[in-house]
Amino acid sequence: MGLLSWIVLGLIAGIIGKWIMPNKQNIGLLMTILIGIAGAVIGGFVGTLLGLGHISGLSIKSILLASAGATLVLWLKERKRR
């Protein structure tokens, strides 16, 4: 996957993660992309461990794994803030 694909996947996953965790998150577009990319890495790692597959391009499976990872990152961020 190229750099542009990671950025687009990160943006999509970050937006979905923010939609799932609708707290008052005052983060900008760049932070949303970075959270989505971190979520893609975590989602791909956990997905591989659980036998669900890995992140491979812009597919529905990759978006779902990345979004789950981004939601986890946002949840951990929220827990740390409390």
Backbone as JSON, one array per atom type, in Angstrom:
{
  "sequence": "MGLLSWIVLGLIAGIIGKWIMPNKQNIGLLMTILIGIAGAVIGGFVGTLLGLGHISGLSIKSILLASAGATLVLWLKERKRR",
  "N": [[0.84, -1.17, 0.0], [0.56, 2.19, -0.83], [1.7, 5.48, 0.22], [-0.33, 7.42, -0.13], [-2.59, 5.82, -0.11], [-2.55, 4.91, 2.56], [-3.01, 7.33, 3.85], [-5.59, 8.03, 2.93], [-7.04, 5.77, 3.84], [-6.56, 6.09, 6.58], [-7.9, 8.53, 7.02], [-10.58, 7.83, 6.43], [-10.98, 5.74, 8.32], [-10.47, 7.15, 10.69], [-12.55, 9.05, 10.69], [-14.79, 7.37, 10.83], [-14.22, 6.14, 13.28], [-14.4, 8.4, 14.99], [-17.08, 8.88, 14.66], [-18.23, 6.63, 15.81], [-17.34, 6.86, 18.45], [-18.69, 9.24, 19.91], [-17.72, 11.5, 21.56], [-16.71, 14.67, 22.99], [-14.48, 15.49, 21.01], [-12.03, 17.44, 20.2], [-10.36, 17.48, 17.73], [-8.34, 17.97, 14.89], [-8.21, 17.65, 11.27], [-5.73, 16.51, 10.51], [-4.96, 15.16, 12.87], [-7.08, 13.37, 13.0], [-6.52, 11.79, 10.74], [-4.05, 10.71, 11.56], [-4.83, 9.25, 13.84], [-6.5, 7.44, 12.58], [-4.62, 6.08, 10.94], [-2.97, 4.97, 12.91], [-4.91, 3.37, 14.04], [-5.34, 1.63, 11.9], [-2.94, 0.23, 11.84], [-2.99, -1.01, 14.38], [-5.46, -2.36, 14.18], [-4.92, -4.05, 12.01], [-2.88, -5.63, 13.12], [-4.17, -6.87, 15.34], [-6.26, -8.1, 13.96], [-4.83, -9.92, 12.38], [-3.76, -11.54, 14.4], [-6.13, -12.68, 15.4], [-6.96, -14.1, 13.25], [-8.49, -12.88, 11.3], [-7.53, -11.63, 9.11], [-5.53, -9.17, 7.32], [-4.51, -5.73, 6.85], [-4.9, -4.67, 3.63], [-4.74, -2.72, 1.22], [-7.4, -0.58, -0.04], [-9.99, -1.9, 0.9], [-13.21, -3.2, 1.92], [-12.91, -4.87, 4.14], [-10.42, -4.04, 5.12], [-11.02, -1.38, 5.79], [-12.92, -1.79, 7.8], [-11.38, -3.17, 9.76], [-9.43, -1.19, 10.27], [-11.07, 0.88, 11.19], [-12.11, -0.25, 13.52], [-9.74, -0.43, 14.98], [-9.11, 2.32, 15.13], [-11.26, 3.22, 16.65], [-10.67, 1.9, 19.02], [-8.26, 3.21, 19.66], [-9.24, 5.82, 20.09], [-10.94, 5.3, 22.25], [-9.09, 4.5, 24.2], [-7.67, 6.89, 24.38], [-9.65, 8.53, 25.46], [-10.08, 7.27, 27.92], [-7.63, 7.73, 29.15], [-7.69, 10.45, 29.44], [-9.51, 10.9, 31.47]],
  "CA": [[0.0, 0.0, 0.0], [1.33, 3.4, -0.91], [1.49, 6.52, 1.22], [-1.64, 8.03, -0.35], [-3.6, 4.84, 0.35], [-2.56, 4.94, 4.02], [-3.63, 8.59, 4.26], [-7.03, 7.92, 2.67], [-7.56, 4.78, 4.78], [-6.53, 6.73, 7.89], [-8.97, 9.52, 7.08], [-11.86, 7.12, 6.5], [-11.06, 5.05, 9.61], [-10.56, 8.17, 11.74], [-13.9, 9.62, 10.68], [-15.71, 6.34, 11.35], [-13.93, 6.01, 14.71], [-14.98, 9.56, 15.68], [-18.52, 8.73, 14.59], [-18.59, 5.6, 16.78], [-17.05, 7.41, 19.79], [-19.09, 10.64, 19.75], [-17.41, 12.39, 22.67], [-16.25, 15.99, 22.55], [-13.1, 15.34, 20.56], [-11.62, 18.61, 19.43], [-9.16, 17.15, 16.98], [-8.43, 18.41, 13.51], [-8.13, 16.68, 10.18], [-4.45, 15.8, 10.57], [-5.02, 14.23, 13.99], [-8.01, 12.32, 12.6], [-5.79, 10.9, 9.85], [-3.05, 9.99, 12.34], [-5.54, 8.27, 14.65], [-6.93, 6.4, 11.65], [-3.45, 5.28, 10.54], [-2.63, 4.17, 14.09], [-5.97, 2.36, 14.13], [-5.11, 0.64, 10.85], [-1.82, -0.62, 12.29], [-3.48, -1.83, 15.49], [-6.5, -3.25, 13.66], [-4.26, -5.09, 11.2], [-2.16, -6.52, 14.03], [-5.15, -7.68, 16.08], [-6.95, -8.92, 12.97], [-3.94, -11.03, 12.03], [-3.71, -12.45, 15.56], [-7.41, -13.37, 15.53], [-7.24, -14.84, 12.02], [-9.44, -12.14, 10.48], [-6.84, -11.08, 7.95], [-4.67, -8.02, 7.56], [-4.8, -4.55, 6.04], [-4.32, -4.83, 2.29], [-5.38, -1.82, 0.28], [-8.66, 0.05, 0.36], [-11.11, -2.82, 0.78], [-14.15, -3.08, 3.03], [-12.32, -5.54, 5.29], [-9.37, -3.16, 5.65], [-11.67, -0.22, 6.41], [-13.52, -2.25, 9.06], [-10.3, -3.41, 10.72], [-8.83, 0.1, 10.63], [-12.05, 1.63, 11.98], [-12.13, -0.86, 14.85], [-8.51, 0.01, 15.63], [-9.23, 3.75, 15.43], [-12.18, 3.33, 17.77], [-9.9, 1.49, 20.19], [-7.33, 4.3, 19.98], [-10.02, 6.92, 20.67], [-11.41, 4.86, 23.55], [-7.94, 4.58, 25.1], [-7.4, 8.31, 24.58], [-10.68, 9.04, 26.35], [-9.82, 6.7, 29.26], [-6.45, 8.39, 29.69], [-8.05, 11.83, 29.77], [-10.31, 10.93, 32.71]],
  "C": [[0.88, 1.24, 0.0], [0.94, 4.41, 0.15], [0.1, 7.15, 1.09], [-2.76, 7.1, 0.12], [-3.7, 4.83, 1.87], [-3.25, 6.21, 4.52], [-5.15, 8.53, 4.08], [-7.67, 6.93, 3.63], [-7.6, 5.37, 6.19], [-7.63, 7.75, 8.06], [-10.32, 8.84, 7.24], [-12.02, 6.46, 7.87], [-11.18, 6.04, 10.76], [-11.94, 8.78, 11.82], [-14.91, 8.63, 11.23], [-15.49, 6.16, 12.85], [-14.51, 7.17, 15.51], [-16.5, 9.48, 15.69], [-19.0, 7.7, 15.62], [-18.39, 6.09, 18.21], [-17.4, 8.9, 19.8], [-18.9, 11.51, 20.99], [-16.98, 13.74, 22.12], [-14.77, 15.9, 22.21], [-12.77, 16.53, 19.67], [-10.3, 18.33, 18.74], [-9.39, 17.55, 15.53], [-8.29, 17.27, 12.52], [-6.85, 15.87, 10.24], [-4.45, 14.77, 11.7], [-5.99, 13.09, 13.7], [-7.32, 11.3, 11.7], [-4.78, 10.07, 10.63], [-3.69, 8.94, 13.24], [-6.02, 7.12, 13.77], [-5.79, 5.5, 11.2], [-3.01, 4.4, 11.71], [-3.65, 3.05, 14.28], [-5.8, 1.27, 13.09], [-3.99, -0.31, 11.25], [-2.29, -1.56, 13.4], [-4.54, -2.82, 15.01], [-5.92, -4.37, 12.81], [-3.54, -6.1, 12.06], [-3.13, -7.45, 14.76], [-5.91, -8.6, 15.13], [-6.13, -10.12, 12.54], [-3.85, -12.03, 13.17], [-4.98, -13.28, 15.7], [-7.78, -14.17, 14.29], [-8.26, -14.17, 11.11], [-8.83, -11.58, 9.21], [-6.01, -9.88, 8.33], [-5.09, -6.88, 6.63], [-4.11, -4.71, 4.68], [-5.08, -3.97, 1.29], [-6.68, -1.24, 0.83], [-9.82, -0.89, 0.08], [-12.02, -2.63, 1.99], [-13.57, -3.71, 4.3], [-11.25, -4.66, 5.94], [-9.97, -1.95, 6.36], [-12.3, -0.62, 7.74], [-12.47, -2.5, 10.13], [-9.68, -2.1, 11.2], [-9.78, 0.92, 11.49], [-12.16, 1.07, 13.4], [-10.89, -0.45, 15.63], [-8.57, 1.48, 16.01], [-10.18, 3.99, 16.59], [-11.49, 2.94, 19.07], [-8.93, 2.59, 20.63], [-8.08, 5.46, 20.63], [-10.54, 6.56, 22.05], [-10.28, 4.95, 24.58], [-7.57, 6.02, 25.4], [-8.39, 8.92, 25.56], [-10.47, 8.53, 27.78], [-8.65, 7.4, 29.93], [-6.78, 9.8, 30.15], [-8.81, 11.93, 31.08], [-9.46, 10.82, 33.91]]
}
